[in-house]
Amino acid sequence: MTRVWKWNRPVTVREVLEDLQKERSIAYTTVMTVLDNLHQKGWVRRQAEGRAYRYEAVSTRAAYAAALMNEAWSQSDNAAAALVAFFGMMSEEQRQALTDAVRVARLPETGEQRRPAEQAGSPEQAASPEQSPPAEPSAENPAAGEDPRGR
């Protein structure tokens, strides 16, 4: 999946094989089997091209990671404690990314583009629930939550 996500376009077994062979020896049939297994599991879609297939990711890497986090969190008997523990494991860079993601998720869904001055608003403005209620995941606001199926 890493190679399919990296290129962000439909790929052939041969392309993936050649890229992997830069790092290690691997057989064409191994790559073909892995891509076929990913297709069987619904992770990639494929389209015939001559005697071969082109494989394309069904979901983004970010949506996959979000689905994993959601699954792990939902299995906790104390969601708040799980989040506190998770946040405690984060680096400063990860905490900043989380702060940025919360700011994006809180943008109102008006369909309008924000001006640069509004995007660079103060942290107090971004955290104010009166100014921007939490956004629900949607096609217009994928940062608020992506569909793991890539739709």
C-alpha positions, 0 to 999 in steps of 0.5 A, spaced: 500 500 500 505 504 501 507 504 494 500 505 491 499 511 496 506 514 494 504 515 487 497 517 488 495 514 481 493 507 478 500 502 478 501 496 475 505 490 478 511 491 474 512 498 477 511 496 484 516 490 483 521 495 480 520 500 485 521 494 491 527 491 487 531 498 488 531 496 496 531 488 496 530 482 491 522 480 490 519 476 485 513 479 480 508 473 483 509 476 490 507 483 488 502 480 484 499 476 490 499 482 495 496 486 490 491 481 488 490 480 496 489 487 497 484 487 491 480 482 495 480 485 501 477 492 498 483 496 499 485 497 492 480 497 485 483 494 479 482 496 472 484 491 466 489 494 461 491 489 456 493 482 460 495 486 466 491 490 471 492 497 474 491 498 481 489 504 485 488 505 492 480 506 495 482 510 501 487 515 502 493 513 507 490 519 512 483 516 512 486 509 513 490 512 519 484 515 522 480 509 521 485 505 525 485 510 531 477 510 531 477 503 531 482 503 537 479 509 541 472 505 540 475 499 543 476 503 550 472 502 556 474 509 558 475 514 552 477 520 555 483 516 559 485 513 552 485 520 549 489 523 555 494 517 554 494 518 547 496 525 547 501 524 553 505 520 547 505 525 542 511 529 540 511 537 540 510 537 533 504 532 533 501 536 538 501 542 534 499 538 528 493 536 532 491 543 534 491 545 527 487 539 525 482 541 531 482 548 528 480 546 521 475 541 523 472 547 527 471 551 521 464 553 519 461 549 513 459 555 509 462 553 502 466 560 502 474 560 502 477 563 508 481 569 507 489 568 509 488 573 515 482 569 517 486 563 516 492 566 521 487 567 526 489 567 533 489 561 537 483 564 542 479 565 536 480 558 533 478 555 540 472 559 540 466 555 540 461 561 539 465 563 532 465 556 529 461 550 531 465 543 530 464 541 523 461 534 521 465 530 516 463 532 509 465 532 502 467 539 502 470 539 509 474 532 508 479 534 514 473 534 519 473 526 517 475 522 511 471 516 509 475 510 510 473 507 503 475 514 500 468 516 497 
